Amino acid sequence: MFRLQGSKVLAVDLTGDAVKAKNGSMVAYDGEMAFKRLTGGGEGLRGVVSRRLTGERMTVMEVRGQGTCWFADRAAEINLVRLHGDRLRVESENFLAAEAGLRTGTDFTGVRGAAQGNGLFTTTLEGHGQAAILSDGPAVVLRVSDRYPLTVDPGAYVAHQGDLRQTFQSGVTYRTFLGEGGGEAFQIRFEGDGLVYVQPSERRTIAGDL
């Protein structure tokens, strides 16, 4: 159903079924398609209320029909993720599309989300199927295990899946020691068993300005 054409365009083949995608990300389609705007950041009341409480807004559309629909967003790199009954947590700005069978929702991120400048909630996808996430440059997929925890710069974090625990810790980077300032004041530490997706480009974060 999902296939990449190059690294920056997602093609989705539909046979009467549907796909959820970031609003405005459709760049072309053939066949017969119907577009429906979905409100809130997830399914049900919690998704809508969570976004309203924090002033966040992630608009998703449902595309249903017969044919092929192509999606892209600001020439960002697209990464395909397959879920096998597990959960994927992805920053809202990095979400592109998900098969209709995946349940979407919101998850509380607390201090991590606030420090990243992305709000207190993040998008969740759960079930069996494929999702497409965006990154500024090709994403790197890093394995986390009980023996090998992982520490990530908040500005480079894109998404994670699996049985992972997050903690927020203060830290510095080599730039601080060089006297250049601007080092990340906080970092995200992941422990457990799962995968973390990071991008080779840092978004500007509140944590980095502290």
C-alpha contacts under 8 A as a table, 3 or more apart, distances in Angstrom:
res1	aa1	res2	aa2	distance
1	M	12	V	5.41
1	M	13	D	5.10
1	M	14	L	7.04
2	F	10	L	6.93
2	F	11	A	5.98
2	F	12	V	4.81
2	F	13	D	6.85
2	F	130	Q	7.20
3	R	10	L	5.97
3	R	11	A	5.28
3	R	12	V	6.48
4	L	7	S	6.29
4	L	8	K	7.50
4	L	9	V	5.96
4	L	10	L	4.76
4	L	11	A	5.93
4	L	78	I	7.82
5	Q	8	K	7.12
5	Q	9	V	5.35
5	Q	10	L	6.13
5	Q	11	A	6.67
6	G	9	V	6.26
7	S	77	E	5.63
7	S	78	I	5.87
7	S	79	N	7.95
8	K	72	A	6.26
8	K	73	D	7.94
8	K	75	A	5.70
8	K	76	A	5.85
8	K	77	E	4.86
8	K	78	I	5.41
9	V	70	W	6.61
9	V	71	F	5.77
9	V	72	A	5.02
9	V	75	A	7.98
9	V	78	I	7.03
10	L	70	W	5.49
10	L	71	F	5.04
10	L	72	A	6.37
10	L	78	I	7.23
10	L	132	A	7.97
11	A	68	T	6.59
11	A	69	C	5.79
11	A	70	W	4.49
11	A	71	F	6.50
12	V	68	T	5.55
12	V	69	C	5.29
12	V	70	W	6.29
13	D	66	Q	7.81
13	D	67	G	5.91
13	D	68	T	4.46
13	D	69	C	6.59
14	L	17	D	5.70
14	L	18	A	6.74
14	L	64	R	7.19
14	L	65	G	6.00
14	L	66	Q	5.18
14	L	67	G	5.35
14	L	68	T	5.99
14	L	69	C	7.72
15	T	65	G	6.40
15	T	66	Q	4.73
15	T	67	G	6.58
16	G	64	R	6.35
16	G	65	G	4.70
16	G	66	Q	5.21
17	D	64	R	5.64
17	D	65	G	6.27
17	D	66	Q	7.79
17	D	100	A	7.86
18	A	62	E	6.55
18	A	63	V	5.39
18	A	64	R	4.15
18	A	65	G	6.80
18	A	99	E	7.16
18	A	100	A	5.64
19	V	62	E	5.72
19	V	63	V	5.36
19	V	64	R	6.59
19	V	97	A	7.06
19	V	98	A	6.07
19	V	99	E	4.91
19	V	100	A	4.86
20	K	60	V	6.59
20	K	61	M	5.72
20	K	62	E	4.60
20	K	63	V	6.41
20	K	97	A	5.47
20	K	98	A	5.28
20	K	99	E	6.26
20	K	100	A	5.91
21	A	25	S	7.04
21	A	60	V	5.60
21	A	61	M	5.44
21	A	62	E	6.44
21	A	63	V	7.59
21	A	95	F	7.98
21	A	96	L	5.52
21	A	97	A	4.01
21	A	98	A	6.41
22	K	25	S	5.64
22	K	58	M	7.85
22	K	59	T	6.40
22	K	60	V	4.71
22	K	61	M	6.18
22	K	95	F	6.86
22	K	96	L	5.20
22	K	97	A	6.28
23	N	26	M	7.73
23	N	37	R	7.45
23	N	59	T	5.53
23	N	60	V	4.88
23	N	61	M	5.21
25	S	71	F	5.24
25	S	72	A	5.36
25	S	73	D	5.59
25	S	96	L	7.47
26	M	29	Y	7.78
26	M	69	C	7.09
26	M	70	W	5.84
26	M	71	F	4.44
26	M	72	A	6.56
27	V	69	C	7.89
27	V	70	W	5.68
27	V	71	F	5.44
27	V	72	A	6.51
28	A	69	C	6.00
28	A	70	W	5.24
28	A	71	F	7.29
29	Y	33	M	7.71
29	Y	67	G	7.30
29	Y	68	T	5.55
29	Y	69	C	4.18
29	Y	70	W	5.95
30	D	33	M	7.87
30	D	67	G	5.53
30	D	68	T	5.52
30	D	69	C	6.59
31	G	65	G	7.65
31	G	66	Q	5.66
31	G	67	G	4.46
31	G	68	T	6.84
32	E	65	G	5.53
32	E	66	Q	5.36
32	E	67	G	6.41
33	M	63	V	6.62
33	M	64	R	5.65
33	M	65	G	4.38
33	M	66	Q	6.43
33	M	67	G	7.50
34	A	63	V	5.75
34	A	64	R	5.31
34	A	65	G	6.12
35	F	61	M	6.71
35	F	62	E	5.79
35	F	63	V	4.77
35	F	64	R	6.67
36	K	61	M	5.48
36	K	62	E	5.04
36	K	63	V	6.50
37	R	59	T	7.44
37	R	60	V	6.23
37	R	61	M	4.29
37	R	62	E	6.24
38	L	59	T	6.49
38	L	60	V	5.20
38	L	61	M	5.20
38	L	62	E	6.82
39	T	42	G	7.94
39	T	48	V	7.04
39	T	58	M	7.81
39	T	59	T	5.83
39	T	60	V	6.65
40	G	43	E	7.63
40	G	47	G	5.72
40	G	48	V	4.20
40	G	49	V	7.69
40	G	51	R	6.33
40	G	57	R	6.74
40	G	58	M	6.30
40	G	59	T	6.38
40	G	60	V	7.76
41	G	47	G	5.10
41	G	48	V	6.07
41	G	50	S	7.89
41	G	51	R	6.31
41	G	57	R	6.97
41	G	58	M	5.34
41	G	59	T	6.82
41	G	60	V	7.52
41	G	104	T	7.85
41	G	105	G	6.36
41	G	106	T	6.43
41	G	123	T	6.78
42	G	46	R	7.51
42	G	47	G	4.24
42	G	48	V	6.65
42	G	104	T	5.01
42	G	105	G	3.73
42	G	106	T	5.84
42	G	123	T	7.28
42	G	124	T	7.94
43	E	46	R	7.44
43	E	47	G	5.69
43	E	48	V	7.67
43	E	103	R	7.37
43	E	104	T	5.82
43	E	105	G	5.50
44	G	47	G	5.80
44	G	48	V	6.92
44	G	105	G	7.97
45	L	48	V	5.28
45	L	49	V	6.01
46	R	49	V	5.20
46	R	50	S	5.77
46	R	105	G	7.88
46	R	106	T	7.60
47	G	50	S	5.35
47	G	51	R	6.45
47	G	105	G	5.68
47	G	106	T	5.63
48	V	51	R	5.48
48	V	52	R	6.37
49	V	52	R	5.08
49	V	53	L	6.04
50	S	53	L	5.32
50	S	54	T	6.50
50	S	106	T	7.43
50	S	121	F	7.22
51	R	54	T	5.46
51	R	55	G	5.93
51	R	56	E	4.77
51	R	57	R	5.98
51	R	58	M	7.87
51	R	121	F	7.55
52	R	55	G	5.04
52	R	56	E	6.25
52	R	57	R	7.46
53	L	56	E	7.74
54	T	119	G	6.64
54	T	120	L	6.83
56	E	119	G	6.91
58	M	92	S	6.71
71	F	96	L	7.92
72	A	75	A	6.54
72	A	76	A	7.39
72	A	96	L	7.73
73	D	76	A	5.88
73	D	96	L	7.66
73	D	134	L	8.00
76	A	134	L	6.02
76	A	135	S	5.89
76	A	136	D	5.62
76	A	137	G	6.86
77	E	134	L	5.62
77	E	135	S	5.26
77	E	136	D	6.20
77	E	137	G	5.64
77	E	138	P	5.74
77	E	139	A	7.68
78	I	132	A	6.35
78	I	133	I	5.75
78	I	134	L	4.82
78	I	135	S	6.55
78	I	138	P	7.73
79	N	132	A	5.55
79	N	133	I	5.29
79	N	134	L	6.25
79	N	135	S	7.59
79	N	138	P	7.80
79	N	139	A	7.06
80	L	130	Q	6.85
80	L	131	A	5.87
80	L	132	A	4.67
80	L	133	I	6.57
81	V	130	Q	5.66
81	V	131	A	5.21
81	V	132	A	6.16
81	V	133	I	7.54
82	R	128	H	7.54
82	R	129	G	5.73
82	R	130	Q	4.45
82	R	131	A	6.37
83	L	86	D	5.81
83	L	87	R	7.10
83	L	88	L	7.57
83	L	126	E	7.22
83	L	127	G	6.32
83	L	128	H	5.13
83	L	129	G	5.37
83	L	130	Q	6.13
83	L	131	A	7.79
84	H	127	G	6.38
84	H	128	H	4.79
84	H	129	G	6.92
85	G	126	E	6.47
85	G	127	G	4.23
85	G	128	H	5.02
86	D	126	E	5.80
86	D	127	G	5.97
86	D	128	H	7.62
86	D	161	Q	7.26
86	D	162	G	6.40
87	R	124	T	6.78
87	R	125	L	5.65
87	R	126	E	4.37
87	R	127	G	6.86
87	R	161	Q	5.75
87	R	162	G	6.51
88	L	124	T	5.63
88	L	125	L	5.10
88	L	126	E	6.32
88	L	159	A	7.05
88	L	160	H	5.87
88	L	161	Q	4.49
88	L	162	G	7.33
89	R	107	D	7.79
89	R	122	T	6.72
89	R	123	T	5.79
89	R	124	T	4.55
89	R	125	L	6.51
89	R	159	A	5.45
89	R	160	H	5.49
89	R	161	Q	6.28
90	V	94	N	6.51
90	V	95	F	6.49
90	V	122	T	6.31
90	V	123	T	5.42
90	V	124	T	6.34
90	V	133	I	7.67
90	V	158	V	6.05
90	V	159	A	4.16
90	V	160	H	6.67
91	E	94	N	5.30
91	E	95	F	6.67
91	E	118	N	7.52
91	E	122	T	5.40
91	E	123	T	6.08
91	E	158	V	5.95
91	E	159	A	6.29
92	S	95	F	5.39
92	S	118	N	7.95
92	S	122	T	6.06
92	S	123	T	5.63
93	E	134	L	7.87
94	N	133	I	5.48
94	N	134	L	4.58
94	N	135	S	6.35
94	N	158	V	6.50
95	F	123	T	7.91
95	F	132	A	6.79
95	F	133	I	4.78
95	F	134	L	6.06
96	L	131	A	7.79
96	L	132	A	5.47
96	L	133	I	5.25
96	L	134	L	6.31
97	A	131	A	5.71
97	A	132	A	5.08
97	A	133	I	7.03
98	A	102	L	6.66
98	A	125	L	7.99
98	A	129	G	7.81
98	A	130	Q	6.03
98	A	131	A	4.19
98	A	132	A	6.21
99	E	102	L	5.78
99	E	129	G	6.11
99	E	130	Q	5.80
99	E	131	A	6.37
100	A	103	R	7.60
101	G	127	G	7.19
101	G	128	H	6.99
101	G	129	G	6.70
102	L	125	L	6.01
102	L	126	E	5.45
102	L	127	G	5.11
102	L	128	H	6.27
102	L	129	G	6.26
102	L	130	Q	7.89
103	R	124	T	7.93
103	R	125	L	5.54
103	R	126	E	5.15
103	R	127	G	6.38
104	T	123	T	7.10
104	T	124	T	5.53
104	T	125	L	4.70
104	T	126	E	6.64
105	G	123	T	5.84
105	G	124	T	5.03
105	G	125	L	6.62
106	T	121	F	5.98
106	T	122	T	5.46
106	T	123	T	4.70
106	T	124	T	5.40
107	D	121	F	5.24
107	D	122	T	5.26
107	D	123	T	6.34
107	D	124	T	6.38
108	F	120	L	5.83
108	F	121	F	4.54
108	F	122	T	6.57
109	T	112	R	5.79
109	T	113	G	5.18
109	T	114	A	7.90
109	T	120	L	5.23
109	T	121	F	5.36
109	T	122	T	6.61
110	G	113	G	5.70
110	G	114	A	6.50
110	G	120	L	5.16
110	G	121	F	7.42
111	V	114	A	5.11
111	V	115	A	6.02
111	V	120	L	7.29
111	V	168	F	7.61
112	R	115	A	5.31
112	R	116	Q	6.23
112	R	120	L	7.80
112	R	154	P	7.83
112	R	168	F	6.48
112	R	188	I	7.47
113	G	116	Q	5.11
113	G	117	G	6.33
113	G	118	N	5.35
113	G	119	G	5.09
113	G	120	L	4.97
113	G	121	F	6.75
113	G	122	T	7.64
114	A	117	G	5.17
114	A	118	N	6.09
114	A	119	G	4.94
114	A	120	L	5.65
114	A	206	I	7.65
115	A	118	N	7.66
115	A	205	T	6.47
115	A	206	I	4.99
115	A	207	A	4.83
116	Q	119	G	7.55
116	Q	154	P	5.99
116	Q	155	G	6.69
116	Q	204	R	7.83
116	Q	205	T	4.67
116	Q	206	I	5.67
116	Q	207	A	6.21
117	G	205	T	5.47
117	G	206	I	5.61
118	N	121	F	7.79
118	N	122	T	7.97
119	G	122	T	7.72
134	L	158	V	7.96
135	S	138	P	6.40
135	S	139	A	5.88
135	S	158	V	6.95
135	S	198	V	7.86
135	S	199	Q	5.64
136	D	139	A	7.60
136	D	199	Q	5.89
136	D	200	P	6.78
136	D	201	S	5.94
137	G	199	Q	6.17
137	G	200	P	5.87
137	G	201	S	6.88
138	P	199	Q	6.53
138	P	200	P	7.06
139	A	197	Y	6.16
139	A	198	V	5.53
139	A	199	Q	4.67
139	A	200	P	6.85
140	V	197	Y	5.70
140	V	198	V	5.37
140	V	199	Q	6.26
140	V	200	P	7.65
141	V	195	L	6.46
141	V	196	V	5.76
141	V	197	Y	4.72
141	V	198	V	6.66
142	L	195	L	5.60
142	L	196	V	5.20
142	L	197	Y	6.38
142	L	198	V	7.79
143	R	193	D	7.69
143	R	194	G	6.05
143	R	195	L	4.76
143	R	196	V	6.55
144	V	148	Y	5.86
144	V	149	P	5.51
144	V	150	L	6.16
144	V	190	F	7.17
144	V	191	E	6.59
144	V	192	G	6.41
144	V	193	D	5.36
144	V	194	G	5.31
144	V	195	L	5.91
144	V	196	V	7.35
145	S	148	Y	5.00
145	S	149	P	6.06
145	S	191	E	6.78
145	S	192	G	5.33
145	S	193	D	4.54
145	S	194	G	6.81
146	D	149	P	6.41
146	D	191	E	6.39
146	D	192	G	5.06
146	D	193	D	6.38
148	Y	191	E	7.73
149	P	189	R	7.15
149	P	190	F	5.71
149	P	191	E	4.80
149	P	192	G	7.13
150	L	189	R	5.66
150	L	190	F	5.13
150	L	191	E	6.73
151	T	187	Q	6.55
151	T	188	I	5.51
151	T	189	R	4.30
151	T	190	F	6.22
152	V	156	A	7.11
152	V	157	Y	6.60
152	V	187	Q	5.84
152	V	188	I	5.12
152	V	189	R	6.34
152	V	190	F	7.94
152	V	198	V	7.91
153	D	156	A	5.42
153	D	157	Y	6.47
153	D	184	E	7.10
153	D	186	F	7.62
153	D	187	Q	5.22
153	D	188	I	6.45
154	P	157	Y	5.26
154	P	186	F	7.46
154	P	187	Q	5.95
154	P	188	I	6.34
154	P	205	T	7.35
154	P	207	A	7.77
155	G	201	S	7.66
155	G	202	E	4.44
155	G	203	R	4.67
155	G	204	R	6.26
155	G	205	T	6.03
156	A	198	V	5.27
156	A	199	Q	5.12
156	A	200	P	6.64
156	A	201	S	6.05
156	A	202	E	4.77
156	A	203	R	6.66
157	Y	196	V	7.84
157	Y	197	Y	6.51
157	Y	198	V	4.70
157	Y	199	Q	6.57
158	V	196	V	7.77
158	V	197	Y	5.41
158	V	198	V	5.20
158	V	199	Q	6.58
159	A	196	V	6.00
159	A	197	Y	5.10
159	A	198	V	7.15
160	H	194	G	7.37
160	H	195	L	5.55
160	H	196	V	4.28
160	H	197	Y	5.87
161	Q	164	L	7.29
161	Q	194	G	5.69
161	Q	195	L	5.42
161	Q	196	V	6.65
162	G	193	D	6.18
162	G	194	G	4.17
162	G	195	L	6.39
163	D	192	G	5.94
163	D	193	D	5.27
163	D	194	G	5.72
164	L	190	F	6.20
164	L	191	E	5.56
164	L	192	G	4.69
164	L	193	D	5.74
164	L	194	G	6.00
165	R	190	F	5.60
165	R	191	E	5.19
165	R	192	G	6.15
166	Q	188	I	6.65
166	Q	189	R	5.64
166	Q	190	F	4.83
166	Q	191	E	6.65
167	T	188	I	5.95
167	T	189	R	5.22
167	T	190	F	6.72
168	F	186	F	6.81
168	F	187	Q	5.97
168	F	188	I	4.96
168	F	189	R	6.28
169	Q	186	F	5.50
169	Q	187	Q	5.33
169	Q	188	I	6.36
169	Q	189	R	7.12
170	S	185	A	5.56
170	S	186	F	4.19
170	S	187	Q	5.99
171	G	184	E	6.64
171	G	185	A	5.42
171	G	186	F	5.30
171	G	187	Q	6.14
172	V	175	R	7.93
172	V	176	T	6.27
172	V	183	G	5.62
172	V	184	E	5.72
172	V	185	A	5.93
172	V	186	F	7.53
173	T	176	T	5.58
173	T	177	F	7.17
173	T	183	G	5.19
173	T	184	E	6.44
174	Y	177	F	5.20
174	Y	178	L	6.32
174	Y	183	G	7.48
175	R	178	L	4.99
175	R	179	G	6.36
175	R	180	E	5.38
175	R	181	G	6.03
175	R	182	G	7.09
175	R	183	G	5.71
176	T	179	G	5.18
176	T	180	E	5.79
176	T	181	G	4.89
176	T	182	G	6.93
176	T	183	G	5.34
177	F	180	E	7.58
178	L	181	G	7.82
180	E	183	G	7.99
182	G	208	G	6.00
182	G	209	D	6.30
183	G	208	G	6.03
183	G	209	D	7.98
184	E	187	Q	6.97
184	E	207	A	6.07
184	E	208	G	4.27
184	E	209	D	7.44
184	E	210	L	7.83
185	A	207	A	5.49
185	A	208	G	5.63
185	A	209	D	7.50
185	A	210	L	5.98
186	F	207	A	5.79
186	F	208	G	7.35
199	Q	202	E	7.29
204	R	208	G	7.05
205	T	208	G	5.31
205	T	209	D	6.91
206	I	209	D	5.32
206	I	210	L	6.70
207	A	210	L	5.45
